[in-house]
């Protein structure tokens, strides 16, 4: 791929419960490089270091530099908070929220967007997959955990505190009380 053809590329990252996958993708959905490794599960710092290393490897495989990348998009198997950039993924980092976006922005020379794997899956299917052109979509994922991404009226459904509430059944029982207490305290 030529550098001119790479304008607008993104580094797409899937931090899964058991694997970390990284791809270099262009706006037409073409995948120009992809890598997959066992997930680093020893803390957020190790996950951030792994993402930075794999992103560089993927760019090298695509014969691109960071100057051709507009952003990095990272999805996690847990809960992401858009305002703070924090994430909660107990299968990766334990029971605490971690400053994922801040850590990644220190290591990657492009803006970083984080979201849940459920949101990424349903939006990806609406963009180029079997749900292309649909304004109402439910995506069910069964893997290390179980979750759902939901689009209604063409919009991704989110709940209080960025919880895609209908889609986080595996986390709701653990999180409902602490989240409610935090939201009440900040009101």
DOLUM-655824 format. One record per atom (N, C-alpha, C): residue number from 1; residue in one letter; atom name; z negated, x negated, y. Coordinates in Angstrom, 2 decimals, always signed. Each point is the difference from the previous one (the first is absolute). Example, Ala and Ser with C-alpha at 12.3 -4.5 7.8 and 13.67 -1.06 7.14 Angstrom:
% residues 2
REC  nr rest atom      zz      xx      yy
REC   1    A    N   -7.80  -13.19   -5.69
REC   1    A   CA   +0.00   +0.89   +1.19
REC   1    A    C   +0.00   -0.90   +1.20
REC   2    S    N   +0.72   +0.35   +1.05
REC   2    S   CA   -0.06   -0.82   +1.19
REC   2    S    C   -0.73   +0.77   +1.09
END
This chain:
% residues 187
REC  nr rest atom      zz      xx      yy
REC   1    X    N   +0.00   -0.85   -1.17
REC   1    X   CA   +0.00   +0.85   +1.17
REC   1    X    C   +0.00   -0.90   +1.23
REC   2    X    N   +0.80   +0.32   +0.98
REC   2    X   CA   +0.05   -0.81   +1.21
REC   2    X    C   -1.16   +0.37   +0.91
REC   3    X    N   -0.36   -0.91   +0.88
REC   3    X   CA   -1.08   +0.27   +0.94
REC   3    X    C   +0.33   +1.20   +0.88
REC   4    X    N   +1.28   +0.13   +0.38
REC   4    X   CA   +0.40   +1.15   +0.83
REC   4    X    C   -0.21   +1.30   -0.74
REC   5    X    N   +0.24   -0.01   -1.31
REC   5    X   CA   -0.19   +1.21   -0.79
REC   5    X    C   -1.46   +0.31   -0.26
REC   6    X    N   -0.87   -0.95   +0.31
REC   6    X   CA   -1.41   +0.18   -0.29
REC   6    X    C   -0.79   +0.57   +1.16
REC   7    X    N   +0.63   +0.18   +1.15
REC   7    X   CA   -0.74   +0.53   +1.15
REC   7    X    C   -0.66   +1.31   -0.39
REC   8    X    N   -1.27   +0.12   +0.32
REC   8    X   CA   -0.72   +1.22   -0.33
REC   8    X    C   -0.57   +0.01   -1.40
REC   9    X    N   -0.07   -1.14   -0.65
REC   9    X   CA   -0.61   -0.05   -1.32
REC   9    X    C   -1.51   +0.21   +0.14
REC  10    X    N   -0.62   +0.50   -1.06
REC  10    X   CA   -1.45   +0.12   -0.07
REC  10    X    C   -0.48   -0.66   -1.28
REC  11    X    N   -1.23   -0.43   +0.04
REC  11    X   CA   -0.66   -0.46   -1.22
REC  11    X    C   -0.86   +1.17   -0.46
REC  12    X    N   +0.32   +0.53   -1.17
REC  12    X   CA   -0.71   +1.14   -0.57
REC  12    X    C   -0.95   -0.50   -1.07
REC  13    X    N   -1.26   +0.42   +0.07
REC  13    X   CA   -1.03   -0.50   -0.91
REC  13    X    C   -0.71   +1.18   -0.65
REC  14    X    N   -0.12   -0.05   -1.32
REC  14    X   CA   -0.77   +0.98   -0.76
REC  14    X    C   -1.19   -0.73   -0.61
REC  15    X    N   -1.18   +0.19   +0.61
REC  15    X   CA   -1.23   -0.53   -0.58
REC  15    X    C   -0.49   +1.01   -1.02
REC  16    X    N   +0.30   -0.23   -1.24
REC  16    X   CA   -0.38   +0.94   -1.04
REC  16    X    C   -1.34   -0.35   -0.63
REC  17    X    N   -0.46   +0.87   -0.84
REC  17    X   CA   -1.26   -0.24   -0.69
REC  17    X    C   +0.07   -1.17   -0.96
REC  18    X    N   +1.20   -0.28   -0.52
REC  18    X   CA   +0.16   -1.09   -0.96
REC  18    X    C   +1.06   -1.02   +0.40
REC  19    X    N   +0.85   +0.35   +0.97
REC  19    X   CA   +1.08   -0.91   +0.40
REC  19    X    C   +0.20   +0.04   +1.50
REC  20    X    N   +0.58   -1.10   +0.50
REC  20    X   CA   +0.46   -0.05   +1.39
REC  20    X    C   +1.51   -0.21   -0.06
REC  21    X    N   +0.73   +0.91   +0.63
REC  21    X   CA   +1.47   -0.10   +0.03
REC  21    X    C   +0.44   -0.14   +1.45
REC  22    X    N   +0.97   -0.88   +0.22
REC  22    X   CA   +0.52   -0.24   +1.35
REC  22    X    C   +1.52   +0.03   -0.07
REC  23    X    N   +0.62   +0.64   +0.99
REC  23    X   CA   +1.46   +0.05   +0.07
REC  23    X    C   +0.44   -0.19   +1.44
REC  24    X    N   +1.21   -0.51   +0.16
REC  24    X   CA   +0.66   -0.06   +1.29
REC  24    X    C   +1.04   +1.10   -0.01
REC  25    X    N   -0.12   +0.94   +0.93
REC  25    X   CA   +0.81   +1.21   +0.01
REC  25    X    C   +0.63   +0.16   +1.38
REC  26    X    N   +1.25   +0.46   +0.04
REC  26    X   CA   +0.66   +0.28   +1.28
REC  26    X    C   +0.03   +1.51   +0.24
REC  27    X    N   +0.37   +0.39   +1.20
REC  27    X   CA   -0.09   +1.40   +0.41
REC  27    X    C   +0.88   +0.94   -0.81
REC  28    X    N   +0.97   -0.54   -0.72
REC  28    X   CA   +0.81   +0.84   -0.87
REC  28    X    C   -0.61   +0.16   -1.39
REC  29    X    N   -1.18   -0.58   -0.20
REC  29    X   CA   -0.70   +0.11   -1.28
REC  29    X    C   +0.36   -1.08   -1.00
REC  30    X    N   +0.88   -0.92   +0.40
REC  30    X   CA   +0.39   -1.07   -0.92
REC  30    X    C   -1.15   -0.97   -0.20
REC  31    X    N   -0.27   -0.34   -1.25
REC  31    X   CA   -1.04   -0.97   -0.34
REC  31    X    C   +0.67   -1.35   -0.19
REC  32    X    N   -0.41   -0.98   +0.81
REC  32    X   CA   +0.65   -1.31   -0.02
REC  32    X    C   -0.80   -1.04   -0.76
REC  33    X    N   -1.24   +0.28   -0.28
REC  33    X   CA   -0.84   -0.86   -0.84
REC  33    X    C   -1.23   +0.79   -0.38
REC  34    X    N   -0.53   -0.24   -1.20
REC  34    X   CA   -1.25   +0.65   -0.38
REC  34    X    C   -0.75   -0.89   -0.98
REC  35    X    N   -1.32   +0.06   +0.11
REC  35    X   CA   -0.91   -0.78   -0.83
REC  35    X    C   -1.13   +0.90   -0.45
REC  36    X    N   -0.58   -0.35   -1.14
REC  36    X   CA   -1.14   +0.76   -0.52
REC  36    X    C   -0.94   -0.96   -0.71
REC  37    X    N   -1.29   +0.08   +0.36
REC  37    X   CA   -1.02   -0.87   -0.61
REC  37    X    C   -1.25   +0.83   -0.27
REC  38    X    N   -0.85   -0.48   -0.87
REC  38    X   CA   -1.29   +0.65   -0.22
REC  38    X    C   -0.77   +0.03   +1.31
REC  39    X    N   -0.68   +1.10   +0.26
REC  39    X   CA   -0.75   +0.16   +1.24
REC  39    X    C   -1.17   -0.96   +0.06
REC  40    X    N   -0.21   -0.55   +1.17
REC  40    X   CA   -1.19   -0.79   +0.25
REC  40    X    C   -1.13   +0.99   +0.28
REC  41    X    N   -1.04   -0.04   -0.81
REC  41    X   CA   -1.07   +0.98   +0.13
REC  41    X    C   -1.34   -0.65   +0.33
REC  42    X    N   +0.04   -1.13   +0.70
REC  42    X   CA   -1.24   -0.72   +0.28
REC  42    X    C   -0.46   +0.16   +1.44
REC  43    X    N   +0.60   +0.90   +0.73
REC  43    X   CA   -0.40   +0.25   +1.38
REC  43    X    C   +1.20   +0.16   +0.90
REC  44    X    N   -0.24   +0.56   +1.18
REC  44    X   CA   +1.11   +0.27   +0.91
REC  44    X    C   +0.66   -1.29   +0.47
REC  45    X    N   -0.77   -1.08   +0.17
REC  45    X   CA   +0.60   -1.26   +0.44
REC  45    X    C   +1.02   -0.49   -1.03
REC  46    X    N   -0.34   +0.12   -1.27
REC  46    X   CA   +0.93   -0.42   -1.06
REC  46    X    C   +1.24   +0.89   -0.03
REC  47    X    N   -0.18   +1.30   +0.23
REC  47    X   CA   +1.16   +0.91   +0.05
REC  47    X    C   +0.91   -0.34   +1.17
REC  48    X    N   -0.59   -0.27   +1.16
REC  48    X   CA   +0.78   -0.36   +1.19
REC  48    X    C   +0.77   -1.29   -0.26
REC  49    X    N   -0.66   -0.99   -0.57
REC  49    X   CA   +0.67   -1.28   -0.30
REC  49    X    C   +1.14   +0.21   -0.98
REC  50    X    N   -0.22   +0.85   -1.01
REC  50    X   CA   +1.05   +0.26   -0.98
REC  50    X    C   +1.20   +0.69   +0.65
REC  51    X    N   -0.26   +0.98   +0.86
REC  51    X   CA   +1.10   +0.69   +0.69
REC  51    X    C   +0.79   -0.99   +0.85
REC  52    X    N   -0.69   -0.85   +0.76
REC  52    X   CA   +0.70   -0.97   +0.86
REC  52    X    C   +0.87   -0.93   -0.84
REC  53    X    N   -0.54   -0.48   -1.11
REC  53    X   CA   +0.76   -0.91   -0.87
REC  53    X    C   +1.21   +0.69   -0.62
REC  54    X    N   -0.20   +1.21   -0.52
REC  54    X   CA   +1.10   +0.72   -0.63
REC  54    X    C   +1.05   +0.42   +1.01
REC  55    X    N   -0.42   +0.37   +1.22
REC  55    X   CA   +0.96   +0.37   +1.04
REC  55    X    C   +0.90   -1.19   +0.32
REC  56    X    N   -0.59   -1.18   +0.13
REC  56    X   CA   +0.80   -1.19   +0.27
REC  56    X    C   +0.96   -0.30   -1.16
REC  57    X    N   -0.49   +0.14   -1.23
REC  57    X   CA   +0.86   -0.22   -1.17
REC  57    X    C   +1.17   +0.99   -0.01
REC  58    X    N   -0.28   +1.27   +0.31
REC  58    X   CA   +1.05   +1.02   +0.00
REC  58    X    C   +1.03   -0.29   +1.09
REC  59    X    N   -0.46   -0.40   +1.18
REC  59    X   CA   +0.93   -0.35   +1.07
REC  59    X    C   +0.87   -1.19   -0.40
REC  60    X    N   -0.59   -0.99   -0.62
REC  60    X   CA   +0.77   -1.16   -0.47
REC  60    X    C   +1.03   +0.43   -1.03
REC  61    X    N   -0.38   +0.87   -0.91
REC  61    X   CA   +0.94   +0.50   -1.02
REC  61    X    C   +1.15   +0.77   +0.63
REC  62    X    N   -0.26   +0.65   +1.14
REC  62    X   CA   +1.03   +0.75   +0.71
REC  62    X    C   +0.75   -0.88   +1.00
REC  63    X    N   -0.35   -1.27   +0.06
REC  63    X   CA   +0.59   -0.96   +0.96
REC  63    X    C   -0.17   +0.46   +1.44
REC  64    X    N   -1.20   +0.47   +0.31
REC  64    X   CA   -0.32   +0.49   +1.34
REC  64    X    C   -1.25   -0.67   +0.53
REC  65    X    N   -0.14   +0.01   +1.31
REC  65    X   CA   -1.22   -0.43   +0.66
REC  65    X    C   -0.67   +1.18   +0.66
REC  66    X    N   -1.21   -0.22   +0.49
REC  66    X   CA   -0.75   +1.07   +0.64
REC  66    X    C   +0.70   +0.56   +1.23
REC  67    X    N   +0.88   -0.79   +0.63
REC  67    X   CA   +0.69   +0.50   +1.20
REC  67    X    C   +0.90   +1.20   -0.30
REC  68    X    N   +0.29   +0.24   -1.28
REC  68    X   CA   +0.84   +1.13   -0.40
REC  68    X    C   -0.81   +1.21   -0.45
REC  69    X    N   -1.32   -0.10   +0.10
REC  69    X   CA   -0.89   +1.05   -0.48
REC  69    X    C   -0.63   +0.71   +1.18
REC  70    X    N   +0.10   +1.32   +0.00
REC  70    X   CA   -0.58   +0.79   +1.09
REC  70    X    C   -1.45   +0.36   -0.21
REC  71    X    N   -0.42   +0.11   -1.26
REC  71    X   CA   -1.38   +0.41   -0.31
REC  71    X    C   -0.27   -0.21   -1.47
REC  72    X    N   -1.28   +0.11   -0.33
REC  72    X   CA   -0.42   +0.05   -1.41
REC  72    X    C   -0.68   +1.33   -0.22
REC  73    X    N   +0.37   +0.68   -1.06
REC  73    X   CA   -0.63   +1.26   -0.38
REC  73    X    C   -0.76   -0.22   -1.28
REC  74    X    N   -1.27   +0.39   -0.01
REC  74    X   CA   -0.88   -0.25   -1.14
REC  74    X    C   -0.64   +1.30   -0.44
REC  75    X    N   +0.14   +0.32   -1.29
REC  75    X   CA   -0.68   +1.18   -0.51
REC  75    X    C   -1.10   -0.43   -0.97
REC  76    X    N   -1.10   +0.76   +0.00
REC  76    X   CA   -1.16   -0.32   -0.82
REC  76    X    C   -0.42   +1.20   -0.83
REC  77    X    N   -0.62   -0.26   -1.16
REC  77    X   CA   -0.44   +1.08   -0.87
REC  77    X    C   -1.38   +0.52   +0.41
REC  78    X    N   -0.09   +0.51   +1.19
REC  78    X   CA   -1.28   +0.48   +0.49
REC  78    X    C   +0.20   +0.75   +1.29
REC  79    X    N   -0.88   -0.22   +0.94
REC  79    X   CA   +0.02   +0.73   +1.26
REC  79    X    C   +0.23   -1.01   +1.12
REC  80    X    N   +0.90   +0.34   +0.92
REC  80    X   CA   +0.31   -0.84   +1.15
REC  80    X    C   -0.36   +0.76   +1.27
REC  81    X    N   -0.50   -0.72   +0.96
REC  81    X   CA   -0.37   +0.59   +1.28
REC  81    X    C   +0.92   -0.57   +1.07
REC  82    X    N   +0.93   +0.82   +0.47
REC  82    X   CA   +1.04   -0.46   +0.92
REC  82    X    C   -0.57   -0.58   +1.28
REC  83    X    N   -1.03   +0.61   +0.55
REC  83    X   CA   -0.55   -0.45   +1.28
REC  83    X    C   -0.58   -1.41   -0.09
REC  84    X    N   -0.74   -0.29   -1.06
REC  84    X   CA   -0.68   -1.29   -0.11
REC  84    X    C   +0.79   -1.01   -0.83
REC  85    X    N   +0.89   +0.47   -0.87
REC  85    X   CA   +0.70   -0.90   -0.91
REC  85    X    C   -0.84   -0.37   -1.20
REC  86    X    N   -1.14   +0.64   -0.15
REC  86    X   CA   -0.86   -0.25   -1.15
REC  86    X    C   +0.53   +0.75   -1.22
REC  87    X    N   -0.38   -0.47   -1.17
REC  87    X   CA   +0.39   +0.64   -1.25
REC  87    X    C   -1.19   +0.01   -0.94
REC  88    X    N   +0.02   +0.97   -0.90
REC  88    X   CA   -1.02   +0.12   -1.04
REC  88    X    C   +0.71   +0.14   -1.33
REC  89    X    N   -0.14   -1.00   -0.83
REC  89    X   CA   +0.60   +0.00   -1.33
REC  89    X    C   -1.00   -0.64   -0.96
REC  90    X    N   -0.88   +0.81   -0.56
REC  90    X   CA   -1.09   -0.56   -0.81
REC  90    X    C   +0.47   -0.77   -1.23
REC  91    X    N   +1.17   +0.32   -0.51
REC  91    X   CA   +0.51   -0.74   -1.15
REC  91    X    C   +0.49   -1.39   +0.38
REC  92    X    N   +0.13   -0.28   +1.29
REC  92    X   CA   +0.41   -1.33   +0.46
REC  92    X    C   -1.14   -0.75   +0.68
REC  93    X    N   -0.75   +0.67   +0.88
REC  93    X   CA   -0.93   -0.71   +0.87
REC  93    X    C   -1.43   +0.51   -0.04
REC  94    X    N   -0.34   +0.85   -0.91
REC  94    X   CA   -1.36   +0.52   -0.06
REC  94    X    C   -0.16   +1.25   +0.84
REC  95    X    N   -1.23   +0.32   +0.32
REC  95    X   CA   -0.31   +1.30   +0.59
REC  95    X    C   +0.13   +0.06   +1.52
REC  96    X    N   +0.22   -1.10   +0.66
REC  96    X   CA   +0.03   -0.01   +1.47
REC  96    X    C   +1.42   +0.10   +0.54
REC  97    X    N   +0.11   +0.54   +1.22
REC  97    X   CA   +1.26   -0.06   +0.73
REC  97    X    C   +0.23   -1.45   +0.40
REC  98    X    N   +1.26   -0.42   +0.00
REC  98    X   CA   +0.32   -1.38   +0.36
REC  98    X    C   +1.03   +0.00   +1.14
REC  99    X    N   -0.02   -1.03   +0.85
REC  99    X   CA   +0.95   -0.09   +1.12
REC  99    X    C   +1.35   -0.55   -0.45
REC 100    X    N   +0.72   +0.79   -0.77
REC 100    X   CA   +1.24   -0.46   -0.62
REC 100    X    C   +1.07   -0.36   +1.03
REC 101    X    N   +0.30   +0.92   +0.92
REC 101    X   CA   +1.06   -0.27   +0.97
REC 101    X    C   -0.32   -1.23   +0.84
REC 102    X    N   -1.24   -0.14   +0.46
REC 102    X   CA   -0.37   -1.16   +0.80
REC 102    X    C   +0.20   -1.29   -0.78
REC 103    X    N   -0.40   -0.01   -1.26
REC 103    X   CA   +0.19   -1.18   -0.83
REC 103    X    C   +1.47   -0.34   -0.19
REC 104    X    N   +0.81   +1.01   -0.23
REC 104    X   CA   +1.44   -0.23   -0.20
REC 104    X    C   +0.68   -0.44   +1.29
REC 105    X    N   -0.41   +0.56   +1.13
REC 105    X   CA   +0.62   -0.38   +1.27
REC 105    X    C   -0.33   -1.44   +0.39
REC 106    X    N   -1.09   -0.55   -0.52
REC 106    X   CA   -0.31   -1.41   +0.24
REC 106    X    C   +0.91   -0.91   -0.82
REC 107    X    N   +0.52   +0.51   -1.12
REC 107    X   CA   +0.79   -0.84   -0.91
REC 107    X    C   +1.50   +0.25   +0.08
REC 108    X    N   +0.41   +1.19   +0.49
REC 108    X   CA   +1.42   +0.34   +0.06
REC 108    X    C   +0.44   +0.05   +1.46
REC 109    X    N   +1.17   -0.56   +0.33
REC 109    X   CA   +0.44   -0.07   +1.40
REC 109    X    C   +0.75   +1.25   +0.48
REC 110    X    N   -0.28   +1.14   -0.62
REC 110    X   CA   +0.65   +1.26   +0.39
REC 110    X    C   -1.06   +1.10   +0.02
REC 111    X    N   +0.28   +1.12   +0.69
REC 111    X   CA   -0.93   +1.13   -0.05
REC 111    X    C   -0.18   +0.48   -1.44
REC 112    X    N   -1.21   +0.50   -0.29
REC 112    X   CA   -0.33   +0.47   -1.35
REC 112    X    C   -0.40   +1.47   +0.07
REC 113    X    N   +0.59   +0.79   -0.88
REC 113    X   CA   -0.34   +1.41   -0.15
REC 113    X    C   -0.60   +0.17   -1.38
REC 114    X    N   -1.15   +0.68   -0.09
REC 114    X   CA   -0.57   +0.27   -1.31
REC 114    X    C   -0.10   +1.50   -0.20
REC 115    X    N   +0.09   +0.42   -1.27
REC 115    X   CA   -0.17   +1.40   -0.35
REC 115    X    C   -0.37   +0.07   -1.47
REC 116    X    N   -0.29   +1.19   -0.45
REC 116    X   CA   -0.34   +0.19   -1.41
REC 116    X    C   +1.26   -0.07   -0.86
REC 117    X    N   -0.19   -0.33   -1.27
REC 117    X   CA   +1.14   +0.00   -0.91
REC 117    X    C   +0.59   +1.39   -0.15
REC 118    X    N   -0.82   +1.01   +0.10
REC 118    X   CA   +0.48   +1.38   -0.12
REC 118    X    C   +0.95   +0.34   +1.14
REC 119    X    N   -0.38   -0.38   +1.22
REC 119    X   CA   +0.87   +0.26   +1.15
REC 119    X    C   +1.29   -0.78   -0.13
REC 120    X    N   -0.09   -1.27   -0.40
REC 120    X   CA   +1.21   -0.82   -0.15
REC 120    X    C   +0.94   +0.58   -1.05
REC 121    X    N   -0.54   +0.46   -1.10
REC 121    X   CA   +0.84   +0.55   -1.07
REC 121    X    C   +0.74   +1.25   +0.46
REC 122    X    N   -0.73   +0.94   +0.58
REC 122    X   CA   +0.65   +1.26   +0.38
REC 122    X    C   +1.00   -0.23   +1.14
REC 123    X    N   -0.33   -0.88   +0.94
REC 123    X   CA   +0.94   -0.28   +1.09
REC 123    X    C   +1.23   -0.74   -0.51
REC 124    X    N   -0.18   -0.89   -0.96
REC 124    X   CA   +1.14   -0.70   -0.60
REC 124    X    C   +0.93   +0.95   -0.74
REC 125    X    N   -0.58   +0.94   -0.73
REC 125    X   CA   +0.83   +0.98   -0.71
REC 125    X    C   +0.74   +0.90   +0.99
REC 126    X    N   -0.64   +0.33   +1.11
REC 126    X   CA   +0.66   +0.82   +1.01
REC 126    X    C   +1.10   -0.79   +0.70
REC 127    X    N   -0.20   -1.29   +0.18
REC 127    X   CA   +0.98   -0.85   +0.69
REC 127    X    C   +1.25   -0.21   -0.85
REC 128    X    N   -0.15   -0.49   -1.22
REC 128    X   CA   +1.16   -0.36   -0.81
REC 128    X    C   -0.05   +0.49   -1.44
REC 129    X    N   -1.03   +0.73   -0.37
REC 129    X   CA   -0.17   +0.39   -1.40
REC 129    X    C   +0.38   +1.43   -0.29
REC 130    X    N   -0.62   +0.53   -1.03
REC 130    X   CA   +0.33   +1.35   -0.47
REC 130    X    C   -0.37   +1.09   +0.99
REC 131    X    N   -0.85   -0.32   +0.98
REC 131    X   CA   -0.39   +0.99   +1.00
REC 131    X    C   +0.77   -0.15   +1.31
REC 132    X    N   +1.07   -0.80   -0.01
REC 132    X   CA   +0.78   -0.24   +1.21
REC 132    X    C   +0.45   +1.33   +0.62
REC 133    X    N   -0.31   +0.16   +1.28
REC 133    X   CA   +0.41   +1.19   +0.72
REC 133    X    C   -0.95   +1.18   -0.12
REC 134    X    N   -1.03   -0.12   -0.83
REC 134    X   CA   -0.94   +1.11   -0.17
REC 134    X    C   -1.12   -0.08   +1.02
REC 135    X    N   -0.50   +1.15   +0.43
REC 135    X   CA   -1.10   +0.03   +0.97
REC 135    X    C   -1.33   +0.39   -0.64
REC 136    X    N   +0.02   +0.36   -1.27
REC 136    X   CA   -1.21   +0.31   -0.74
REC 136    X    C   +0.02   -0.76   -1.32
REC 137    X    N   -0.93   -0.94   -0.17
REC 137    X   CA   +0.02   -0.87   -1.18
REC 137    X    C   -1.43   -0.27   -0.45
REC 138    X    N   -0.22   +0.04   -1.30
REC 138    X   CA   -1.27   -0.44   -0.58
REC 138    X    C   +0.35   -1.10   -0.98
REC 139    X    N   -0.60   -1.17   +0.18
REC 139    X   CA   +0.22   -1.14   -0.88
REC 139    X    C   -1.30   -0.26   -0.74
REC 140    X    N   +0.05   +0.08   -1.33
REC 140    X   CA   -1.18   -0.29   -0.81
REC 140    X    C   +0.17   -1.36   -0.65
REC 141    X    N   -1.03   -0.83   +0.11
REC 141    X   CA   +0.04   -1.34   -0.58
REC 141    X    C   -1.12   -0.13   -1.03
REC 142    X    N   +0.35   -0.48   -1.16
REC 142    X   CA   -0.98   -0.27   -1.04
REC 142    X    C   +0.19   -1.45   -0.40
REC 143    X    N   -0.99   -0.81   +0.28
REC 143    X   CA   +0.06   -1.44   -0.30
REC 143    X    C   -1.40   -0.47   -0.26
REC 144    X    N   -0.43   -1.04   +0.71
REC 144    X   CA   -1.38   -0.46   -0.10
REC 144    X    C   -0.93   +1.13   +0.43
REC 145    X    N   +0.46   +0.80   +0.95
REC 145    X   CA   -0.72   +1.19   +0.47
REC 145    X    C   +0.96   +1.17   +0.02
REC 146    X    N   -0.45   +1.12   +0.55
REC 146    X   CA   +0.83   +1.19   +0.12
REC 146    X    C   -0.03   +0.42   +1.46
REC 147    X    N   +1.16   +0.28   +0.57
REC 147    X   CA   +0.04   +0.41   +1.39
REC 147    X    C   +1.22   +0.82   +0.30
REC 148    X    N   +0.07   +0.52   +1.22
REC 148    X   CA   +1.14   +0.80   +0.42
REC 148    X    C   +0.30   -0.28   +1.47
REC 149    X    N   +1.27   -0.01   +0.31
REC 149    X   CA   +0.47   -0.05   +1.38
REC 149    X    C   +0.68   +1.32   +0.28
REC 150    X    N   -0.26   +0.57   +1.17
REC 150    X   CA   +0.51   +1.35   +0.30
REC 150    X    C   +0.69   +0.01   +1.36
REC 151    X    N   +1.22   +0.52   +0.01
REC 151    X   CA   +0.73   +0.24   +1.25
REC 151    X    C   +0.19   +1.51   +0.11
REC 152    X    N   -0.37   +0.55   +1.14
REC 152    X   CA   +0.17   +1.43   +0.26
REC 152    X    C   +0.62   +0.15   +1.38
REC 153    X    N   +1.03   +0.80   +0.08
REC 153    X   CA   +0.68   +0.19   +1.28
REC 153    X    C   +0.58   -1.30   +0.53
REC 154    X    N   +0.36   -0.90   -0.90
REC 154    X   CA   +0.58   -1.27   +0.39
REC 154    X    C   -1.00   -1.05   +0.43
REC 155    X    N   -1.30   +0.31   -0.02
REC 155    X   CA   -1.05   -0.92   +0.46
REC 155    X    C   -0.94   -0.37   -1.14
REC 156    X    N   -0.39   -1.27   -0.03
REC 156    X   CA   -0.99   -0.45   -0.97
REC 156    X    C   -1.33   +0.66   +0.34
REC 157    X    N   -0.64   +0.61   -0.99
REC 157    X   CA   -1.30   +0.63   +0.23
REC 157    X    C   -1.09   -1.05   -0.03
REC 158    X    N   -0.84   +0.04   +1.00
REC 158    X   CA   -1.18   -0.87   +0.08
REC 158    X    C   -1.18   +0.89   +0.35
REC 159    X    N   -1.15   -0.44   -0.41
REC 159    X   CA   -1.21   +0.74   +0.31
REC 159    X    C   -0.86   -0.76   +0.99
REC 160    X    N   -1.24   +0.43   +0.15
REC 160    X   CA   -0.95   -0.66   +0.90
REC 160    X    C   -0.16   -1.46   -0.40
REC 161    X    N   -0.05   -0.87   +1.00
REC 161    X   CA   -0.22   -1.41   -0.27
REC 161    X    C   +1.13   -0.65   -0.78
REC 162    X    N   +1.21   +0.51   +0.15
REC 162    X   CA   +1.19   -0.50   -0.69
REC 162    X    C   +0.00   +0.24   -1.50
REC 163    X    N   -0.92   +0.80   -0.49
REC 163    X   CA   +0.02   +0.34   -1.42
REC 163    X    C   +1.15   +0.96   -0.25
REC 164    X    N   +0.86   -0.37   -0.92
REC 164    X   CA   +1.01   +0.93   -0.49
REC 164    X    C   -0.75   +0.84   -1.03
REC 165    X    N   -0.85   +0.91   +0.51
REC 165    X   CA   -1.04   +0.61   -0.81
REC 165    X    C   +0.52   +0.63   -1.28
REC 166    X    N   +1.11   +0.68   +0.07
REC 166    X   CA   +0.51   +0.62   -1.22
REC 166    X    C   +0.44   -1.03   -1.01
REC 167    X    N   +0.20   -1.24   +0.44
REC 167    X   CA   +0.52   -1.01   -0.91
REC 167    X    C   -0.98   -1.04   -0.47
REC 168    X    N   -1.27   +0.11   +0.36
REC 168    X   CA   -0.92   -1.05   -0.38
REC 168    X    C   -1.09   +0.52   -0.92
REC 169    X    N   +0.36   +0.78   -0.94
REC 169    X   CA   -0.98   +0.58   -0.91
REC 169    X    C   -0.86   -1.05   -0.69
REC 170    X    N   +0.58   -1.16   -0.30
REC 170    X   CA   -0.79   -1.01   -0.71
REC 170    X    C   -1.06   -0.64   +0.89
REC 171    X    N   +0.11   +0.15   +1.32
REC 171    X   CA   -0.95   -0.63   +0.90
REC 171    X    C   -0.90   +1.01   +0.72
REC 172    X    N   +0.35   +1.25   +0.01
REC 172    X   CA   -0.70   +0.97   +0.83
REC 172    X    C   -1.48   +0.09   -0.34
REC 173    X    N   -0.35   +0.02   -1.27
REC 173    X   CA   -1.41   +0.15   -0.35
REC 173    X    C   -0.82   -1.19   +0.50
REC 174    X    N   +0.55   -1.21   -0.08
REC 174    X   CA   -0.69   -1.19   +0.49
REC 174    X    C   -0.11   +0.00   +1.51
REC 175    X    N   +1.04   +0.47   +0.67
REC 175    X   CA   +0.13   -0.20   +1.43
REC 175    X    C   -0.38   +1.18   +0.88
REC 176    X    N   -0.04   +1.18   -0.55
REC 176    X   CA   -0.18   +1.20   +0.85
REC 176    X    C   -1.25   -0.08   +0.86
REC 177    X    N   -1.14   -0.33   -0.57
REC 177    X   CA   -1.23   -0.04   +0.77
REC 177    X    C   -0.02   -1.13   +1.02
REC 178    X    N   +0.29   -1.27   -0.36
REC 178    X   CA   -0.01   -1.06   +1.03
REC 178    X    C   +1.01   +0.26   +1.11
REC 179    X    N   +1.19   +0.49   -0.33
REC 179    X   CA   +1.01   +0.25   +1.01
REC 179    X    C   -0.46   +1.09   +0.96
REC 180    X    N   -0.55   +1.08   -0.54
REC 180    X   CA   -0.48   +1.09   +0.85
REC 180    X    C   -1.11   -0.50   +0.93
REC 181    X    N   -0.89   -0.84   -0.52
REC 181    X   CA   -1.09   -0.51   +0.84
REC 181    X    C   +0.56   -0.89   +1.11
REC 182    X    N   +1.00   -0.82   -0.31
REC 182    X   CA   +0.59   -0.87   +1.02
REC 182    X    C   +0.71   +0.82   +1.06
REC 183    X    N   +0.77   +1.04   -0.42
REC 183    X   CA   +0.71   +0.82   +0.97
REC 183    X    C   -0.93   +0.76   +0.91
REC 184    X    N   -1.11   +0.50   -0.54
REC 184    X   CA   -0.97   +0.73   +0.81
REC 184    X    C   -0.66   -0.95   +0.99
REC 185    X    N   -0.32   -1.22   -0.45
REC 185    X   CA   -0.66   -0.97   +0.87
REC 185    X    C   +0.91   -0.43   +1.14
REC 186    X    N   +1.32   -0.01   -0.22
REC 186    X   CA   +0.90   -0.46   +1.05
REC 186    X    C   +0.46   +1.15   +0.91
REC 187    X    N   -0.41   +1.21   -0.29
REC 187    X   CA   +0.44   +1.15   +0.82
REC 187    X    C   -0.77   +0.10   +1.29
END
